[in-house]
Amino acid sequence: MAKTTALASDAVVVGGGPAGCAVALGLAQAGARVVLCERTRALAQKPGEIVEPTIRMPLAELGLADAFEGLGSLMLAGSLTAWDDGPPVEFCGMLSAFGHGVLIDRCRFEAWLAAAAMDAGVHVMRVDRWLASTTRQGGWEVACESGGQSTIVTAPVVIEATGRGTGVLGHGRKDMQDRLVAFLTYGMMDCEWRDQRLLIEACEHGWWYAAPLPGRRGVLAFMTDVDLAPQSIAKRQEHADSQLATTTIIREFAAGMCSRSRLRGFPAGSGIRQVIHGTNWVSIGDAAASYDPLSGRGVAVALAKGAAVARVISRSSSLPKALRTYADAERGTFSDYLTEQRRTYRRPAPRFASTFWERRAA
Ligand SMILES: Cc1cc2nc3c(=O)[nH]c(=O)nc-3n(C[C@H](O)[C@H](O)[C@H](O)COP(=O)(O)OP(=O)(O)OC[C@H]3O[C@@H](n4cnc5c(N)ncnc54)[C@H](O)[C@@H]3O)c2cc1C
């Protein structure tokens, strides 16, 4: 029979994305014993490469700002948005008070974050299978399987940073506001391609974004509602191609891209968990509230929230109070975001007679 290892810690973090790595790193830097559990089979390709300049604030707080500049990312020169009736609107990245945004290699970025957490003393575990999560004497016993071996980790608090997927504590229900889905394709950019801006353009059945990435790669994404997208892969590709043909700035970008990968769908709707925290657990990042990629803030915000949760937990004399403070702030931010999101989507709605925009016109 396989051996079971027992591991005592001050905090278990489930999920090794930006939110999970930031909270684990922040807690470890404050002297806590932290176990960070990431799935063995994490996604090989994860969207989220266009990073806004405010990322430098949580990076500085976590002592990672200088090392981040050495990651070989591209400078984000600004954006060009063809959204409503007027001509495309240009934003120059130089005008940001935080400096330029960046175009990252997401896999490299995440591996770097996990390595930084390990350097700070975080015990990183690759989990094949979750066995059970039970509360005992006010704390947690989390059992998982890794490389054929069972481990039971005990901790007074569990932080769920599992992204948009369901978590492991059983509090997963989210109130979703829409059913947005993103179909992404990656490819190589033509050597002649020099434009390092994020491009955004509305079309009849949704909208597109595109950007060049490090290593001469590029990403092209079509956003629509999941029930409006054809079911079959071939028909879906046809639908996306026909929408692409109606665009102007995105079509030009796509023409500069070769050897494109097959379209791959990712949920992209906005929603917030019905319950974000308990007295000894909290969900953070996309696990707590997920935002429309149009907001362009996911990675920077996940990192900032991870750092903030580490700060409130390590500085507060009462764990339940610290978790409640964070959860109240999360709900407030989400409510403000919804107002802004609705306002933004109402602008192009009159241009198109389609279900996608009718849903957003009201
Ligand atoms: C189509 C699309 C495009 C986007 N583009 C951008 C962009 O350009 N810029 C931007 O800033 N943001 C973007 N975002 C948002 C951004 O990617 C997320 O907000 C950000 O990744 C959230 O970080 P997180 O750490 O909360 O979750 P994630 O990054 O999703 O990380 C969660 C981690 O938890 C792990 N996990 C899940 N379940 C378990 C489990 N049971 N056990 C162990 N581990 C588990 C996963 O493997 C994953 O590594 C985009 C989102 C979408 C959908």
The ligand as a Tripos MOL2 file, in Angstrom:
@<TRIPOS>MOLECULE
LIG
   53    58     1     0     0
SMALL
NO_CHARGES

@<TRIPOS>ATOM
      1 C1         -9.9020   34.4240  -23.3280 C.3       1 LIG1
      2 C2         -9.2580   35.1310  -22.2060 C.ar      1 LIG1
      3 C3         -8.2800   36.0540  -22.4460 C.ar      1 LIG1
      4 C4         -7.6910   36.7390  -21.4100 C.ar      1 LIG1
      5 N1         -6.7390   37.6610  -21.6990 N.ar      1 LIG1
      6 C5         -6.1650   38.3630  -20.6950 C.ar      1 LIG1
      7 C6         -5.1610   39.3080  -21.0010 C.ar      1 LIG1
      8 O1         -4.7830   39.4930  -22.1460 O.2       1 LIG1
      9 N2         -4.6110   39.9660  -19.9610 N.ar      1 LIG1
     10 C7         -4.9800   39.7490  -18.6610 C.ar      1 LIG1
     11 O2         -4.4310   40.3990  -17.7590 O.2       1 LIG1
     12 N3         -5.9070   38.8420  -18.3520 N.ar      1 LIG1
     13 C8         -6.5150   38.1300  -19.3440 C.ar      1 LIG1
     14 N4         -7.4510   37.1890  -19.0430 N.ar      1 LIG1
     15 C9         -7.7830   36.9230  -17.6290 C.3       1 LIG1
     16 C10        -6.6500   36.2050  -16.8940 C.3       1 LIG1
     17 O3         -6.1450   35.1470  -17.6430 O.3       1 LIG1
     18 C11        -7.1680   35.6980  -15.5400 C.3       1 LIG1
     19 O4         -7.8940   36.7250  -14.9020 O.3       1 LIG1
     20 C12        -6.0110   35.2800  -14.6240 C.3       1 LIG1
     21 O5         -5.3190   34.1880  -15.1820 O.3       1 LIG1
     22 C13        -6.5630   34.8850  -13.2620 C.3       1 LIG1
     23 O6         -5.5410   34.3320  -12.4780 O.3       1 LIG1
     24 P1         -5.8730   33.2310  -11.3710 P.3       1 LIG1
     25 O7         -4.5830   32.9230  -10.7220 O.co2     1 LIG1
     26 O8         -7.0160   33.6780  -10.5580 O.co2     1 LIG1
     27 O9         -6.4290   31.9800  -12.1990 O.3       1 LIG1
     28 P2         -5.6930   31.0720  -13.2810 P.3       1 LIG1
     29 O10        -4.6670   31.8550  -14.0050 O.co2     1 LIG1
     30 O11        -6.7750   30.4400  -14.0590 O.co2     1 LIG1
     31 O12        -4.9380   29.9900  -12.4230 O.3       1 LIG1
     32 C14        -5.6230   28.9820  -11.7500 C.3       1 LIG1
     33 C15        -4.6720   27.8220  -11.5310 C.3       1 LIG1
     34 O13        -5.3060   26.8670  -10.7020 O.3       1 LIG1
     35 C16        -5.0030   25.5820  -11.1860 C.3       1 LIG1
     36 N5         -6.0660   24.6810  -10.7320 N.ar      1 LIG1
     37 C17        -7.3630   24.6680  -11.1080 C.ar      1 LIG1
     38 N6         -8.0360   23.7010  -10.4610 N.ar      1 LIG1
     39 C18        -7.1320   23.1000   -9.6420 C.ar      1 LIG1
     40 C19        -7.2160   22.0230   -8.7240 C.ar      1 LIG1
     41 N7         -8.3460   21.3930   -8.5110 N.pl3     1 LIG1
     42 N8         -6.0950   21.6700   -8.0720 N.ar      1 LIG1
     43 C20        -4.9130   22.3050   -8.2550 C.ar      1 LIG1
     44 N9         -4.7870   23.3320   -9.1230 N.ar      1 LIG1
     45 C21        -5.8800   23.7160   -9.8040 C.ar      1 LIG1
     46 C22        -4.9440   25.7310  -12.6990 C.3       1 LIG1
     47 O14        -4.1620   24.7100  -13.2960 O.3       1 LIG1
     48 C23        -4.3100   27.1090  -12.8290 C.3       1 LIG1
     49 O15        -2.9000   27.0610  -12.9270 O.3       1 LIG1
     50 C24        -8.0710   36.4750  -20.0720 C.ar      1 LIG1
     51 C25        -9.0430   35.5210  -19.8000 C.ar      1 LIG1
     52 C26        -9.6400   34.8460  -20.8520 C.ar      1 LIG1
     53 C27       -10.6990   33.8190  -20.5490 C.3       1 LIG1
@<TRIPOS>BOND
     1     1     2 1
     2     2     3 ar
     3     2    52 ar
     4     3     4 ar
     5     4     5 ar
     6     4    50 ar
     7     5     6 ar
     8     6     7 ar
     9     6    13 1
    10     7     8 2
    11     7     9 ar
    12     9    10 ar
    13    10    11 2
    14    10    12 ar
    15    12    13 ar
    16    13    14 ar
    17    14    15 1
    18    14    50 ar
    19    15    16 1
    20    16    17 1
    21    16    18 1
    22    18    19 1
    23    18    20 1
    24    20    21 1
    25    20    22 1
    26    22    23 1
    27    23    24 1
    28    24    25 2
    29    24    26 1
    30    24    27 1
    31    27    28 1
    32    28    29 2
    33    28    30 1
    34    28    31 1
    35    31    32 1
    36    32    33 1
    37    33    34 1
    38    33    48 1
    39    34    35 1
    40    35    36 1
    41    35    46 1
    42    36    37 ar
    43    36    45 ar
    44    37    38 ar
    45    38    39 ar
    46    39    40 ar
    47    39    45 ar
    48    40    41 1
    49    40    42 ar
    50    42    43 ar
    51    43    44 ar
    52    44    45 ar
    53    46    47 1
    54    46    48 1
    55    48    49 1
    56    50    51 ar
    57    51    52 ar
    58    52    53 1
@<TRIPOS>SUBSTRUCTURE
     1 LIG1         1 GROUP 0 **** ****
